[in-house]
Amino acid sequence: MMNEVSLASKEMEQFRVNVNMLMSPDARGGHLASTGLSPTGNLVDVPLHRHRVALSTYRVDVGLQYLLNDQWTLQANVPYAVKNQEASIEWLDPVTSEDEHAILRSRDIHHRDETYTGLADLDLFLGYKIRGLFKTGDILFTRLGTTIPTGRTEENPWTLGDTGIEHLHIQFGTGTFNPIANLRYSVPLYRGGIITASARGMFPLYENNKTYRGPVELSYTAGFTYRLFDWLSFNGNYLGFYQSAASWAGERDINTGMRYSMAALGMSLATLDGIIVSANVMFPLTQETLYDEGDAIEFGNLVSLTTSYSF
């Protein structure tokens, strides 16, 4: 996401390497439950309670870019994520000691205090740049590509949960090749100002071998950059995101499907060695799950740090 709002503006050399770290330390989710797990692994009815989940995510993206000529570009993005999950129970109705143990056993097959690490799905793009489309100095950059299914995927968690078997809702990929389209437009203003806008879509077309089909994801940004000096610039951006529901064997995954928007503020610094360092802080504006019965994660503040080097 933050590649879309990066403020670094440096004329591309033949090669470019970007390293971006995105930190989401306080995302939260949860859902009501009224079933527990017996010592023999059977589902049993218990008083109403709520599963609470806190998720801290740290993701590093290594972006590689090769300039074929002034217009055509090859790009790849290699992401690695660390996801730390903490699970707890909110007690709503009175429970007996037997109920409490059944509820905790059920929690532990759904959500656990664990840290998960691994590669996410890679992105591979072919980009085309058009200069001076509407006025002198403007740039339209289009990219078409696909995800590469390198991220770890899980078995159907709903089927496993219904039979009292430990499972995981967190996935690192979709297990499929998904087309991606991206547009980015920038136009210079008076005295160092630049207005930018972008849109990106990912469109899963089929199920993986575990019957999972990922959601359609659409993101869009609009913002400005002000270059105070050749080596220092500031930016402000609006970010929007839409995610449809994913599915398992054709059945809707109620933990997916959301809309949210954020504001981002940041700065970019060019060093003497030609390395550009950018920092952005994102603040949630609106968040909405599309299905009331789901427990899609709600984001807190996000921080992004990016280092870019061209040669």
Secondary structure, DSSP 8 states (H G I E B T S, - for coil): -GGGT--------SEEEEEEEEEEEEEEEEEEEEEEE-TTS-EEEEEEEEEEEEEEEEEEEEEEEEE-SSSEEEEEEEEEEEEEEEEEEEE-S---HHHHHHHHHHHHHH--SEEEEEE--EEEEEEEEEESSSSTT-EEEEEEEEEE--S-----HHHHHHTT-------S--SS--EEEEEEEEEE-GGGEEEEEEEEEE---S--TTSEE---EEEEEEEEEEEEETTEEEEEEEEEEEE---EETTEE-TT--EEEEEEEEEEEEE-TTSEEEEEEEEEEEEEEESSTT----B---EEEEEEEEE-
